Every structure is written in structure tokens, then in C-alpha cells.
Amino acid sequence: MGRPGGKTCCAVLRMSNRFVPTALIALLLILHGQLWFGRGSVPNVAKLQGQLEAQQRNNAQAALANDRLGAEIRDLREGLEIVEEKARTELGMVKSNEIYVQIAK
């Protein structure tokens, strides 16, 4: 007859020969699913990159506006000419020795 348990040894080898490829295929399917549907999936990353680019554009526009306002604040602190110009254009200031003439179109 052969060795006792000889058939069991071959059965275990056959079972392990089936188990390893099956486990590897299952792992591959899980990883592939994560790639397309998980938290760091390809579509999700693309969407986040688009949001990042839009936010960077908004930040650049806000930085330009901040720079303009900073320059205006410096001018207001340093010179009276800009104050007078603002008062004339926005508030309609007229000096005591000037005559204000408004021309209707």
C-alpha cells in the first residue's frame, strides 16, 4: 500500500495549489476595486486635482486683490494727494477757492 497518509499529502498539495492562485486573484480584485472605487481612486484623485487647480486660481486672484489694497493703504498712509483725490472723486470735495461746474451730457 505505500505510506500511511500518502493520499492526504497529495490532497494537501492539490488544495494548496488551488488556494494560492485563488487568494492572489482575490487580492488582485480587491486592489483593482480600490484603484477604481476606493478613497484614493483614479476618478476621485482627478476630481480633487480639478478642485485644487480652481482653488489655486482663486488664491492667485485674492493675492492680487490683497496686493492692490496693500498698495492703496500704503499710499493713504504716506501721502495726502491720494486722500485729496479720493475725496474729490468719491465724495465730491471742492476746495474753498474752486468753483464746481457740472456738465450734463
Residue pairs with C-beta under 8 A, 6 or more apart in sequence:
34 40
34 41
35 41
35 42
36 42
36 43
38 44
72 82
75 82
76 82
76 83
76 86
84 93
87 93
88 94
92 100
94 100
